[in-house]
Amino acid sequence: MYKVVVTKKVLKVVERLPADVRKRLYDLLKDLRDSGPLQVHWPNFSRLSTNKYHCHLTRKWVVCWYHEKGAFEIEVYYAGSRENSPY
């Protein structure tokens, strides 16, 4: 089991997400906690770099996270629109 840390910036965005997108985010966070950073069954999942990953909650909404190899902590550092994503 992994510890999932969500940044304050992401927490502020979560409050403004549509309800269906928020539910998908919570489902992703649960999957990250239960099975780690590689979420190959999520839409458009990909590795952004050695330690960074992303996937789409919907066509418009994206989540990015960071995981240091060998650690049991995952940091979700971005949730928001695809247009503003940091990749």
N, C-alpha and C positions, 0 to 999 in steps of 0.2 A: 504494500500500500504506500502511496506517495502523499506527501504533504503538498497541497496546492495553495499558493499564495497569490492573491489578486491585488494588484496595485491600487492605490487610492484613486488614481486617474480612471482606471477601469470601473471601479465601484460607482463613480459619479455617472459614467456613461450607462451603466446597467439600469439605473433608475429611469432613464429616458428611452430605453429600448421598447419596441412593441412587445406585448405579452408573449406572443408565440416565439419570437426571437429570444426573449429572456429565458423561456423554458428550454429552448435548444441549447443556450449557453449553460444553464444549470446541468443539463444532460451531459454536455461536453466536460464540464468540470468534474462531474462524477466519474466519467470514463477516464479522465486524466488521473484522478485519485486512485481508481481501482486498477488501471492497467498501464499507466505510465505515459510518456510523451509521444510514442508512436501510435497515432490514431488513424490507421490506414483505411478504416471503414467510413470515415467522415468525408463529406464532399470536398474535392479539391485539396485534400491534405497534401502538404509537401514540406520538405526540409528547406528552410531558407538559408541556413548556414550550418556549420558543425553543431551548434547548440540551439538553434532557433527553428521554430516550426510554425505553421499556420494551417487553418482550414476555414471553410465557409460555413456559416450557420444557415445562410440563404444566399441567393444570388448577390444580394446587396451587402450583407453583413459578414464581417471577418473577425477571427480571433487569432492572436499571435501569442506564443509562449516561448519560454527559455528553460532549458534543462541542462545542467552540467553533468557530464557523463560520470556515473558512479554515485551520484547524489540521489537522495530520495525526496528532493524538493523541486517543484515545478513552479515557475513564476509566470503568471498571465500578465503581460505588460501592455496589451492592446486589445480592445474590443471596439468595433465601430464600423463605419462604412468602408467599403472597399476602396473608394476614391481617396480616402485620407490615410490608408494603411501605410505603415512604415517600411514596406518592402518595394 
